[in-house]
Amino acid sequence: LCSGFGWDKDGALLAIINDRSPLINVWDANSGRVQQLDSGLKDNLSFLAWSKTAPLLAVGTAKGNLMIYNHQSSRRIPIVGKHSRRITCGCWSNGNFLALGGDDKILTISNHEGDTLKTAPLRGEPSDVQFSEMKTDERSLGDNTVSLIIGKRNLFFFNLNDPDNPIELAFQGKYGDGYILIGFSAGYFVVISTHMKEIGQELFQAKNHKTVLNDIAISTKLNKAASCGDNVTLGGVIIDIRISRYANV
């Protein structure tokens, strides 16, 4: 089974891994050729992510090991024991910090060489790890915060500039950056702020789907969000995220 795939920053290389092989398949969109890279790791591969700004590929394994590959120099950096169990999710920041989550319920922050800079324990299994910018009263310095979902219910924020004070937000059970739009399986939308003066405050809430919400896509250029659900071909909602106005499509 395919356990991970993704495009590099230029959209020229597609890396693909599966759960039965230590090899990484890299397809070149320009030449149409496939290159096989040996990860050098002995266990099954479970995660991969390309850097947003550099030719760096991170590959994690089912036993918590990590390999960072530089496609330009062909240099491989194996890191044994980055996590104690399977690496399941992660992403790169624009400054090439690597955030990883795993079945060991740990968040790790590493540099581009694979050195662990920070760790944070989690109260459940992480998913959907993202770097973002948390609003402050002072001028921000870019994507300074890691956000992730814990146990499919809670939202966790880890500010790199304030690692001793992570924030975890829990939401009402009925639901099944600057501002975050969150969708829940029972059809609810919730908009919250990441500004410290408003953290945890619901700015807008609506139930736009009768039975189920499947996915959300946001366009920051249009200031609109779209959702799909209710198991129909064209059953979505368009929301103006500036004024919380929405229409069915």
Beta strands, then each sheet from edge to edge (+ up, - down):
strand 1: 2-7
strand 2: 13-18
strand 3: 23-28
strand 4: 34-38
strand 5: 45-50
strand 6: 56-61
strand 7: 66-70
strand 8: 75-79
strand 9: 87-92
strand 10: 98-102
strand 11: 106-110
strand 12: 116-121
strand 13: 126-132
strand 14: 145-150
strand 15: 154-159
strand 16: 167-169
strand 17: 179-183
strand 18: 188-193
strand 19: 202-207
strand 20: 213-219
strand 21: 224-229
strand 22: 236-240
strand 23: 245-248
sheet 1: 1+ 2- 3+ 4-
sheet 2: 5+ 6- 7+ 8-
sheet 3: 9+ 10- 11+ 12-
sheet 4: 13+ 14- 15+ 16-
sheet 5: 17+ 18- 19+
sheet 6: 20+ 21- 22+ 23-
end
